[in-house]
Amino acid sequence: MTSQGLKDPSAPSFKEKAKREFKDYIAISLYLAFFFCALSTYSTLLLRKYNIEYLTYTFALINALVIAKVILIGEMAHLGRRWEKKPLYLSVLFKTFVFGLLVFAFHFLEELVKRVIHHEPSGTILHNLKPEEMIARTIVILCAFVPLFAFREVGRVLGKERLHALFFKPDAAANSTLTSTGAEPLHG
């Protein structure tokens, strides 16, 4: 809105914002689903050695959807924005750490709620949480977040359209300049 109460014509509409956020949600969900399903496959193969049948693709997919939404909510809350003026690797590492903590907190609350729903005695809820499992889960998520936030930060710096073109349009990478200041493309 401008000072006269008129809407800025260059600002995206609600529909455009919702469409962009939905695309982000789908992209993050697909990336995390791929990562978590690969991890589930590996776990299944390991457990099969001990004659334990265990397949958790449903949990992996649901987890990917939930964590993608947690990431988008964190971004809407501007988590990690103050590091965006730092070198790109610091921004990526800081956002990985901050969003990893956010997901850890979410998983912690999720476990507490599950135990309350299943009517565990209140004194045993915290005692029965398995911190080693939650820490291991967080480490796996941190490993998944490094490339995720690296791509998101490069997209923020280059522009999402340019990054998308570099990955998906023929000859875009070959015809691209190294920087936006007009440096020559790398050949080689």
PEZIBEL-V141535 format. One record per residue. N is the residue number from 1. PSI is psi as a letter, one per 40 degrees, with the letter a starting at -180 (999 if undefined). OMEGA is omega in radians with two decimals (* if undefined). D_FIRST is the distance of its C-alpha to the first C-alpha in Angstrom with 2 decimals. Layout:
N&PSI&OMEGA&D_FIRST + N&PSI&OMEGA&D_FIRST
//
This chain:
1&i&3.07&0.00 + 2&i&-3.11&3.77 + 3&d&3.13&6.70 + 4&e&3.09&7.75 + 5&e&3.12&5.57 + 6&i&3.14&5.35 + 7&h&3.10&4.37 + 8&h&-3.09&5.62 + 9&d&3.13&9.22 + 10&e&3.14&10.69 + 11&h&3.13&9.02 + 12&i&3.13&11.78 + 13&i&3.10&11.96 + 14&d&-3.13&13.38 + 15&d&3.12&16.74 + 16&d&3.11&16.64 + 17&d&-3.14&15.79 + 18&d&3.12&18.56 + 19&d&3.14&20.90 + 20&d&3.14&20.50 + 21&d&3.11&21.06 + 22&d&3.09&24.01 + 23&d&3.09&25.52 + 24&d&-3.13&25.29 + 25&d&3.13&26.89 + 26&d&-3.12&29.65 + 27&d&3.13&30.35 + 28&d&3.14&30.65 + 29&d&-3.14&32.68 + 30&d&3.12&35.03 + 31&d&-3.12&35.64 + 32&d&3.11&36.39 + 33&d&3.10&38.45 + 34&d&-3.11&40.54 + 35&d&-3.10&41.13 + 36&d&3.09&41.95 + 37&d&3.07&44.14 + 38&d&3.11&46.05 + 39&d&3.10&46.61 + 40&d&3.10&47.76 + 41&d&3.13&50.16 + 42&d&3.11&51.59 + 43&d&3.13&52.00 + 44&d&3.13&53.74 + 45&d&3.09&56.13 + 46&d&-3.11&56.96 + 47&d&3.13&57.61 + 48&d&3.08&59.76 + 49&d&-3.12&62.27 + 50&f&3.13&62.90 + 51&f&3.08&63.08 + 52&h&3.09&59.79 + 53&h&-3.03&57.73 + 54&h&3.13&54.08 + 55&h&-3.01&51.22 + 56&f&3.14&47.65 + 57&d&3.13&45.44 + 58&d&3.11&43.72 + 59&d&3.14&42.89 + 60&d&-3.14&41.74 + 61&d&3.12&39.38 + 62&d&3.11&37.94 + 63&d&3.12&37.61 + 64&d&3.14&35.73 + 65&d&-3.11&33.23 + 66&d&-3.11&32.73 + 67&d&3.08&32.50 + 68&d&3.12&29.97 + 69&d&3.09&27.70 + 70&d&3.12&28.44 + 71&d&-3.13&27.43 + 72&d&3.08&24.07 + 73&d&3.08&23.44 + 74&d&3.10&24.58 + 75&d&3.09&22.25 + 76&d&3.09&19.26 + 77&e&3.09&20.63 + 78&f&3.08&20.71 + 79&h&3.06&24.51 + 80&e&-3.09&26.19 + 81&d&-3.08&23.23 + 82&e&3.14&24.91 + 83&e&-3.07&27.79 + 84&e&3.09&25.88 + 85&e&3.11&26.86 + 86&i&3.03&30.49 + 87&i&-3.01&32.87 + 88&d&-3.11&32.08 + 89&d&3.11&35.11 + 90&d&3.10&34.07 + 91&d&3.13&30.60 + 92&d&-3.11&32.33 + 93&d&3.13&34.96 + 94&d&3.14&32.69 + 95&d&3.08&30.34 + 96&d&-3.12&33.53 + 97&d&-3.09&34.89 + 98&d&-3.14&31.81 + 99&d&3.02&31.14 + 100&d&3.08&34.92 + 101&d&3.11&34.94 + 102&d&3.12&32.10 + 103&d&3.07&34.15 + 104&d&3.12&37.28 + 105&d&3.12&35.74 + 106&d&3.13&34.65 + 107&d&3.10&38.22 + 108&d&3.11&39.71 + 109&d&3.11&37.80 + 110&d&3.12&38.68 + 111&d&3.11&42.35 + 112&d&-3.13&42.30 + 113&d&3.12&40.81 + 114&d&-3.09&43.37 + 115&d&3.08&46.19 + 116&d&3.13&45.10 + 117&d&-3.13&44.85 + 118&e&3.02&48.35 + 119&f&3.02&49.59 + 120&i&3.09&50.82 + 121&h&-3.03&52.10 + 122&d&-3.14&49.44 + 123&e&-3.09&51.72 + 124&e&-3.06&52.10 + 125&d&-3.13&48.51 + 126&d&-3.13&47.79 + 127&d&-3.09&51.40 + 128&e&3.06&51.31 + 129&i&-3.12&48.22 + 130&g&-3.07&49.37 + 131&d&-3.13&47.63 + 132&d&3.09&49.35 + 133&d&3.14&47.82 + 134&d&3.11&44.32 + 135&d&3.11&44.77 + 136&d&3.11&46.20 + 137&d&3.13&43.32 + 138&d&3.11&40.84 + 139&d&3.10&42.81 + 140&d&-3.14&42.69 + 141&d&3.09&38.93 + 142&d&3.11&38.57 + 143&d&3.10&40.68 + 144&d&-3.08&38.43 + 145&d&-3.09&35.26 + 146&d&3.12&36.44 + 147&d&3.13&36.29 + 148&d&-3.12&33.19 + 149&d&3.04&31.16 + 150&d&3.11&32.89 + 151&d&-3.13&31.62 + 152&d&3.13&28.08 + 153&d&3.07&28.06 + 154&d&3.08&29.64 + 155&d&3.09&27.04 + 156&d&-3.09&24.26 + 157&d&-3.10&26.09 + 158&d&-2.98&27.28 + 159&h&-3.07&24.47 + 160&d&-3.13&25.09 + 161&d&-3.13&25.97 + 162&d&3.11&28.51 + 163&d&3.11&30.03 + 164&d&3.13&30.35 + 165&d&3.14&32.00 + 166&d&-3.11&34.37 + 167&d&-2.94&35.58 + 168&e&-3.13&35.68 + 169&h&-3.14&36.05 + 170&h&3.08&39.55 + 171&e&-3.14&40.26 + 172&d&-3.14&36.76 + 173&d&-3.14&38.27 + 174&d&-3.11&41.12 + 175&e&-3.09&38.94 + 176&i&3.02&36.36 + 177&i&-3.12&36.43 + 178&d&3.11&36.90 + 179&i&3.13&33.80 + 180&e&3.13&30.93 + 181&e&3.05&32.83 + 182&e&3.08&35.40 + 183&i&-3.12&38.22 + 184&i&3.08&40.82 + 185&i&3.08&40.88 + 186&h&3.05&43.42 + 187&h&3.14&46.55 + 188&999&*&49.26
//
